[in-house]
Amino acid sequence: MKTEINKKLGKRIRFLRLQRNLSQEKLAEAIDIATTSLSYIETGRGFMTLSTLEKLAQTLNVELYEIFKFTSLQTNEEIYNDILNKLKIIKNSDEKLKIVYDFIKNIF
């Protein structure tokens, strides 16, 4: 059963795997699971044990908590809309708006 957390976790694992130029076969072999099991995990259709999760973190060379950092999975459009929404929230806060403005001014 695909749950939202399973889908996000699977996407994150796939993202980290691809960042390291690992095939599903190589990663599955390294963490001692079947390639089909890893495929199910990456598509949010499979579950994994804590032991497998720990092996994933070690093999991908990340801290365990980093596997659950889902924000980097957003599309540019989602990021842009999120920024706009946050700007609407701080619109009436002179202090926060100036901080954001200074930041943006300094990166361009």
C-alpha positions as CSV (number, residue, x, y, z in Angstrom):
1,M,0.0,0.0,0.0
2,K,1.4,3.4,-1.1
3,T,1.3,6.0,1.7
4,E,2.5,9.5,1.3
5,I,5.5,8.9,3.6
6,N,6.5,5.8,1.7
7,K,6.4,7.7,-1.6
8,K,8.5,10.5,-0.2
9,L,10.9,8.2,1.4
10,G,11.3,6.2,-1.8
11,K,11.8,9.3,-3.9
12,R,14.5,10.5,-1.4
13,I,16.3,7.2,-1.5
14,R,16.2,7.2,-5.3
15,F,17.5,10.8,-5.4
16,L,20.4,10.0,-3.1
17,R,21.2,6.8,-5.1
18,L,21.3,8.7,-8.4
19,Q,23.4,11.5,-6.8
20,R,26.0,8.9,-6.1
21,N,25.7,7.3,-9.6
22,L,24.6,4.0,-8.2
23,S,22.4,1.6,-10.1
24,Q,19.5,-0.1,-8.3
25,E,21.5,-3.3,-8.7
26,K,24.6,-2.0,-7.1
27,L,22.8,-0.4,-4.2
28,A,20.6,-3.5,-3.6
29,E,23.7,-5.7,-3.6
30,A,25.5,-3.4,-1.2
31,I,22.7,-3.5,1.4
32,D,22.0,-7.1,0.8
33,I,18.4,-7.0,-0.6
34,A,16.9,-8.0,-3.9
35,T,16.8,-5.4,-6.7
36,T,13.1,-5.8,-6.9
37,S,12.8,-5.0,-3.2
38,L,14.7,-1.8,-3.7
39,S,12.5,-0.9,-6.6
40,Y,9.4,-1.4,-4.5
41,I,11.0,0.8,-1.8
42,E,11.9,3.6,-4.2
43,T,8.4,3.6,-5.7
44,G,6.7,3.7,-2.3
45,R,5.2,0.2,-2.7
46,G,7.5,-1.6,-0.3
47,F,8.5,-1.4,3.3
48,M,12.0,-1.9,4.8
49,T,13.3,-2.9,8.1
50,L,15.2,-0.5,10.3
51,S,18.3,-2.6,9.6
52,T,17.9,-2.0,5.9
53,L,17.3,1.7,6.5
54,E,20.5,1.8,8.5
55,K,22.5,0.0,5.8
56,L,21.0,2.5,3.2
57,A,22.3,5.4,5.2
58,Q,25.7,3.9,5.6
59,T,26.0,2.9,2.0
60,L,24.7,6.3,0.7
61,N,27.1,7.9,3.2
62,V,24.4,10.1,4.9
63,E,23.2,10.4,8.4
64,L,20.0,8.5,9.0
65,Y,18.0,11.7,9.5
66,E,19.1,13.0,6.1
67,I,17.1,10.2,4.4
68,F,14.0,11.9,5.7
69,K,14.8,15.4,4.3
70,F,12.1,15.5,1.7
71,T,12.2,19.2,0.8
72,S,14.9,18.7,-1.9
73,L,12.4,16.7,-3.8
74,Q,10.3,19.7,-4.8
75,T,10.1,20.9,-8.4
76,N,11.2,24.4,-9.3
77,E,7.6,25.4,-9.6
78,E,6.8,24.1,-6.1
79,I,9.8,25.9,-4.7
80,Y,8.8,29.1,-6.4
81,N,5.2,28.9,-5.2
82,D,6.4,28.1,-1.7
83,I,8.7,31.2,-1.7
84,L,5.8,33.4,-2.9
85,N,3.6,32.0,-0.1
86,K,6.2,32.7,2.5
87,L,6.7,36.3,1.2
88,K,3.0,36.8,1.6
89,I,3.3,35.8,5.2
90,I,6.1,38.3,6.0
91,K,4.7,41.0,3.8
92,N,3.8,43.2,6.8
93,S,6.9,42.5,8.9
94,D,9.4,45.2,8.1
95,E,12.2,43.4,9.9
96,K,11.8,40.0,8.1
97,L,11.1,41.6,4.7
98,K,14.4,43.6,5.0
99,I,16.3,40.4,5.9
100,V,14.9,38.6,2.9
101,Y,15.5,41.6,0.6
102,D,19.2,41.9,1.8
103,F,19.7,38.2,1.2
104,I,18.3,38.3,-2.3
105,K,20.1,41.5,-3.2
106,N,23.4,39.8,-2.2
107,I,23.0,36.7,-4.3
108,F,22.4,38.7,-7.5
